[in-house]
Amino acid sequence: MAATETAERVRMSTPSSESRRIADETKLSLKTTEFWAMGGVIAAILVASAVSDSLGDVRAWTLVAAVAIGYMISRGLAKSGTRYVGGEDR
């Protein structure tokens, strides 16, 4: 088998750039369980601070900020491997 014939077979067996499906590796944030878990935890912290005497306002808002920062870091890590750079409508 000639080298050009082998190269032709490899080229024919690999999908071309036009036939590959271009998709974002991560979901929209509203479609993730992490988002809804963050919302639930924040709601629970705020409700607990409203009904509890031992959980003050400053501590509650500090916890809310910590949860939000944790969520932002997790989304950043999830999107760090994607090729999507934004700018165009999907």
ChimeraX attribute file (.defattr): number of C-alpha atoms within 10 A of each C-alpha:
attribute: neighborCount
match mode: 1-to-1
recipient: residues
	/A:1	5
	/A:2	7
	/A:3	8
	/A:4	9
	/A:5	10
	/A:6	11
	/A:7	11
	/A:8	11
	/A:9	11
	/A:10	11
	/A:11	11
	/A:12	10
	/A:13	9
	/A:14	10
	/A:15	11
	/A:16	9
	/A:17	8
	/A:18	7
	/A:19	8
	/A:20	9
	/A:21	8
	/A:22	10
	/A:23	11
	/A:24	14
	/A:25	13
	/A:26	15
	/A:27	11
	/A:28	9
	/A:29	11
	/A:30	9
	/A:31	10
	/A:32	12
	/A:33	10
	/A:34	14
	/A:35	17
	/A:36	13
	/A:37	13
	/A:38	16
	/A:39	15
	/A:40	12
	/A:41	16
	/A:42	20
	/A:43	13
	/A:44	14
	/A:45	18
	/A:46	19
	/A:47	12
	/A:48	15
	/A:49	18
	/A:50	13
	/A:51	9
	/A:52	10
	/A:53	9
	/A:54	9
	/A:55	14
	/A:56	14
	/A:57	13
	/A:58	10
	/A:59	13
	/A:60	19
	/A:61	15
	/A:62	12
	/A:63	16
	/A:64	20
	/A:65	13
	/A:66	13
	/A:67	18
	/A:68	17
	/A:69	12
	/A:70	13
	/A:71	16
	/A:72	13
	/A:73	12
	/A:74	13
	/A:75	16
	/A:76	11
	/A:77	11
	/A:78	13
	/A:79	15
	/A:80	12
	/A:81	11
	/A:82	12
	/A:83	11
	/A:84	14
	/A:85	7
	/A:86	7
	/A:87	6
	/A:88	6
	/A:89	4
	/A:90	6
